[in-house]
Amino acid sequence: MKVSIIIPVYNVFPYLRRCLDSVINQTLKDLEIIIVDDGSTDGGSALLDEYARNDSRLVVVHKENGGLMSAWTAGVRLSHGDYIGFVDSDDYVSTGMYELMYNTAVLYDTDIVICNYSINHSIEGKLKTELAEGRYSGEKLRTQIKEHVLSYPNDYSLPLCRWNKLYRRKIALDCLRYTDCLSRTFEDRYYVPATLLSANSIYCLDDVLYYWMQRVGSNHGLYKPSLLEDIKRYYFIQHRIIEDCAPFLEKHWEASFCDGIKQYVIRNIIRVNDFKTRYLSSKVLFNDSLVKERLHKYGSLMTNKMGKLLHVCQMINSPLLFATVCSFWKHFA
């Protein structure tokens, strides 16, 4: 089996046919398509069974709802492919995606192949920094990719998303050891950094092959009361990854918590409409001992407007001022 494609599904019925059609019509035919239905209640389960009856390559697993990470990790454990890829069920892919990525992986004997992607049909997923198409290994891989995976300020050489990549089977399976917590937030941050840092070679393609559809109501960017605890959890998991795969990145890990703080501000403070919630979220942030410690040590690295405001308000311990300014963030920014 050349490639296993893992598709987690939960209540995305309006988008499901588009996703499935883009995968089953791949020009690469030697595929295993593992679809993990994570307790859908919108009729999607029956549609998946219908597709499976018409295509023997499809394996459909129905399970109780456990979250996105529980679904795609279950799919990886069931897979048999030499390489493994992921597609989220409200997105879709170019029909030539996996033939191009698999052939590239074999031709260049590489652990991970990465393509570009679009967001809602706008080409916003271009590989960042000066990465050119080609194979990265040895010192080139270390200096141009690995040293940037957890850097702060965040100049990620590669977006830390799971689905625009094709992984050699051994790496895909080995890195599941960092996903045992089955978090429902920042799921890819538990997995993708580990795969990138474990790889001995990575090939970057310029081609836009994956179509990420950010939709209203998706998990991306939603307010969560538990968000700070979620961020702290993945921060310490990332430390495990650094210890196991890339000890030379210890300093980057320490500073990278500021990126988590930024994500908390965007989701739980700036995007909420209720001022009381905005203030209480700011208070939670400012009262947390780990946040205080990291902002004191690394806050000066936060050079954008939000970072500077956060650093100043933390120094004077004023969550009220921070929440107030964030109420007018569009004008401030």
C-alpha positions in Angstrom: 0.0 0.0 0.0 1.6 3.3 -1.1 -0.5 5.9 0.8 -3.0 5.9 3.6 -5.2 9.0 3.8 -6.9 9.7 7.2 -10.1 11.7 7.2 -11.7 12.5 10.6 -15.4 13.4 10.4 -17.7 15.1 12.7 -21.0 16.9 11.7 -19.8 18.4 8.4 -22.5 16.9 6.1 -22.7 19.9 3.8 -19.0 19.6 2.9 -18.5 15.9 3.1 -19.2 14.9 -0.6 -16.8 17.5 -1.9 -14.1 16.2 0.4 -14.7 12.5 -0.3 -14.9 13.0 -4.1 -11.6 14.9 -4.1 -9.9 12.0 -2.3 -11.5 9.0 -4.1 -10.7 10.6 -7.5 -7.0 10.8 -6.8 -4.8 10.0 -9.8 -2.8 7.8 -7.4 -5.0 4.7 -7.2 -3.0 2.6 -4.7 -4.7 4.3 -1.7 -6.2 3.3 1.6 -8.8 5.8 2.7 -9.5 5.5 6.4 -12.5 7.6 7.5 -13.1 8.0 11.3 -16.6 9.1 12.1 -16.3 10.7 15.5 -19.9 10.3 16.5 -21.6 12.4 13.8 -25.2 13.2 14.4 -26.1 15.1 11.1 -26.5 12.2 8.7 -22.9 12.0 7.7 -22.5 8.5 9.1 -24.9 7.1 6.5 -23.3 8.9 3.7 -19.9 7.5 4.7 -21.3 4.0 4.6 -22.8 4.6 1.2 -19.4 5.7 -0.2 -17.7 2.7 1.4 -20.1 0.3 -0.3 -19.1 1.7 -3.7 -15.3 1.8 -3.1 -13.3 -1.0 -1.5 -10.4 1.3 -0.7 -12.6 3.1 1.9 -12.5 1.9 5.5 -15.1 3.6 7.7 -14.8 3.5 11.5 -17.7 4.7 13.6 -16.8 5.7 17.2 -18.1 7.8 20.1 -17.2 11.5 20.0 -13.8 12.0 21.4 -12.5 15.1 19.5 -10.5 15.7 16.4 -7.2 14.3 17.8 -8.8 11.1 19.0 -10.3 10.6 15.5 -7.2 11.1 13.4 -4.8 9.2 15.8 -7.2 6.3 15.6 -7.0 6.4 11.9 -3.2 6.4 11.9 -3.1 3.3 14.1 -5.3 1.5 11.7 -3.3 2.4 8.6 -1.1 0.3 6.4 0.4 2.7 3.9 4.1 3.4 3.3 3.2 7.1 3.7 0.4 8.7 5.6 -1.6 11.9 4.8 -4.5 13.7 6.4 -7.5 15.5 5.0 -10.0 17.4 7.2 -13.6 16.6 6.2 -14.6 20.2 5.5 -11.6 20.7 3.2 -10.7 19.2 -0.1 -7.6 18.5 -2.2 -6.3 18.6 -5.7 -6.9 15.3 -7.5 -3.2 15.0 -8.3 -2.0 15.8 -4.8 -1.0 12.4 -3.5 0.5 11.1 -6.8 2.8 14.1 -6.9 3.7 14.0 -3.2 4.2 10.2 -3.1 6.3 10.2 -6.3 8.4 13.1 -4.8 8.9 11.1 -1.6 10.1 8.0 -3.4 12.2 9.9 -5.9 14.1 11.9 -3.3 13.9 9.2 -0.5 12.5 11.8 1.9 10.6 11.4 5.2 8.1 14.3 4.8 6.8 16.0 1.7 5.1 19.4 2.1 2.9 21.3 -0.3 1.4 24.7 -0.3 -2.3 25.3 0.4 -4.9 28.0 0.0 -7.3 29.4 2.6 -10.8 29.9 1.3 -9.3 29.9 -2.2 -6.8 32.7 -1.5 -3.2 31.7 -1.8 -2.2 32.5 1.8 -0.5 29.2 2.7 2.8 29.9 0.9 5.8 28.4 2.6 7.2 31.2 4.8 10.7 32.7 4.9 13.1 32.0 2.0 12.4 28.3 1.6 12.7 27.3 -2.0 11.3 24.1 -3.6 13.6 21.2 -3.0 15.0 18.7 -0.6 16.3 19.6 2.9 18.6 17.4 4.9 21.7 17.7 7.1 22.8 21.1 8.1 20.4 22.7 5.6 17.4 21.0 7.2 18.6 22.0 10.7 19.3 25.7 10.0 16.5 26.5 7.5 13.7 24.4 9.0 14.2 22.8 12.4 15.6 25.9 14.1 12.4 27.7 13.1 9.8 25.1 14.1 9.3 26.5 17.6 11.0 29.9 17.3 9.7 33.1 18.8 8.9 35.7 17.4 7.2 33.1 15.3 8.9 32.9 12.0 7.8 29.3 11.3 9.5 28.1 8.2 6.6 25.6 7.8 3.0 26.1 8.9 2.3 23.7 11.8 -0.7 22.1 10.2 -1.0 18.4 9.8 -2.8 18.1 6.4 -0.5 19.7 3.8 2.1 17.0 4.5 2.8 13.4 3.6 4.7 11.4 6.3 6.8 8.3 6.1 5.0 5.6 8.1 7.6 5.2 10.8 7.5 8.9 11.7 3.8 9.1 11.6 3.5 6.2 14.0 6.4 7.2 16.3 5.1 10.7 16.9 1.7 9.5 18.2 3.4 9.1 21.6 2.9 12.9 22.0 -0.8 12.8 21.5 -1.9 10.6 24.4 -3.6 13.5 26.1 -6.2 13.7 23.3 -6.4 17.5 23.6 -9.3 19.3 21.8 -7.2 22.4 21.3 -4.2 23.1 19.1 -4.2 19.4 18.2 -1.6 19.7 15.5 0.9 21.4 17.8 1.3 18.1 19.7 2.1 16.2 16.5 3.5 18.3 13.6 6.6 19.7 15.4 7.5 16.2 16.5 7.3 14.9 12.9 9.4 17.8 11.5 12.0 17.5 14.2 12.2 13.7 13.8 12.7 13.9 10.0 16.1 13.3 8.4 14.9 14.9 5.2 12.0 17.1 4.1 11.0 18.0 0.5 9.1 21.3 0.0 6.8 21.7 -3.1 5.7 25.0 -4.4 2.4 23.5 -5.7 -0.9 24.5 -4.1 -2.6 21.1 -3.6 -4.7 21.5 -0.4 -7.7 23.7 0.0 -8.4 24.7 3.6 -11.9 26.1 4.1 -12.2 28.2 7.2 -15.9 28.2 8.0 -18.0 29.9 10.7 -18.6 27.5 13.5 -15.4 25.5 13.0 -13.1 24.9 16.0 -10.5 27.3 14.6 -10.4 30.5 16.7 -13.3 29.8 19.1 -13.4 31.2 22.6 -12.6 28.6 25.3 -12.6 29.1 29.0 -10.0 26.4 29.4 -7.7 27.8 26.7 -4.8 28.9 28.9 -4.6 25.5 30.6 -4.7 23.9 27.1 -1.8 26.1 26.0 0.2 25.3 29.0 -0.3 21.6 28.4 0.9 21.7 24.8 3.8 23.9 25.9 5.1 21.1 28.2 4.4 18.4 25.6 6.6 20.5 23.2 9.3 20.4 25.8 9.2 16.6 25.7 9.5 16.8 22.0 12.5 19.1 22.2 14.2 16.7 24.8 13.6 13.7 22.6 14.2 15.1 19.1 16.1 18.4 19.2 17.8 19.4 22.4 19.5 22.3 20.6 16.1 24.0 20.6 15.7 24.3 24.3 16.0 28.1 24.2 13.4 28.3 21.5 11.0 26.3 23.5 11.3 28.6 26.5 10.5 31.7 24.4 7.8 30.0 22.3 5.3 30.1 25.2 4.8 33.8 24.2 3.2 32.5 21.0 0.7 30.6 23.1 0.0 33.8 25.1 -0.7 35.6 21.8 -3.1 32.9 20.7 -5.0 33.2 24.1 -5.3 37.0 23.6 -6.6 36.7 20.1 -9.2 34.0 20.9 -10.3 34.7 24.4 -9.9 38.5 24.7 -9.9 40.3 21.3 -12.5 38.1 19.5 -15.1 38.1 22.3 -17.9 40.7 22.3 -18.8 40.8 26.0 -16.6 43.2 28.0 -17.0 41.3 31.3 -15.7 38.1 29.6 -12.9 40.0 28.0 -11.9 41.5 31.4 -12.1 38.1 33.2 -10.1 36.5 30.5 -7.4 39.2 30.8 -7.4 38.7 34.6 -6.9 35.0 34.2 -4.0 35.6 31.9 -2.3 38.3 34.1 -2.7 36.2 37.3 -1.1 33.0 35.9 2.4 32.4 37.4 3.8 30.9 34.2 2.5 33.8 32.1 4.1 36.3 34.5 7.4 34.5 34.4 7.5 34.2 30.6 6.4 37.7 30.0 9.0 39.1 32.4 11.7 37.1 30.7 10.6 37.2 27.0 8.0 39.9 26.8 10.5 42.3 25.2 10.6 40.0 22.2 6.9 40.7 21.4 7.6 43.6 19.1 4.1 44.0 17.4 1.5 46.3 18.8 -0.4 43.6 20.7 2.8 42.3 22.2 4.0 45.7 23.3 0.6 46.5 24.9 0.6 43.1 26.7 4.1 43.6 28.0 3.3 47.1 29.4 0.0 46.1 31.0 1.7 43.1 32.6 4.4 45.3 34.0 1.9 47.5 35.7 -0.5 44.6 36.4 -3.5 46.1 34.7 -5.8 43.5 33.1 -8.5 46.2 33.1 -6.4 48.5 30.8 -5.6 45.6 28.5 -9.2 44.5 28.2 -10.3 48.1 27.6 -7.8 48.7 24.8 -8.7 45.3 23.3 -12.3 46.5 23.1 -11.1 48.9 20.4 -8.5 46.6 18.9 -9.5 47.1 15.3 -8.9 50.8 15.6 -5.8 50.4 17.7 -4.2 47.8 15.4 
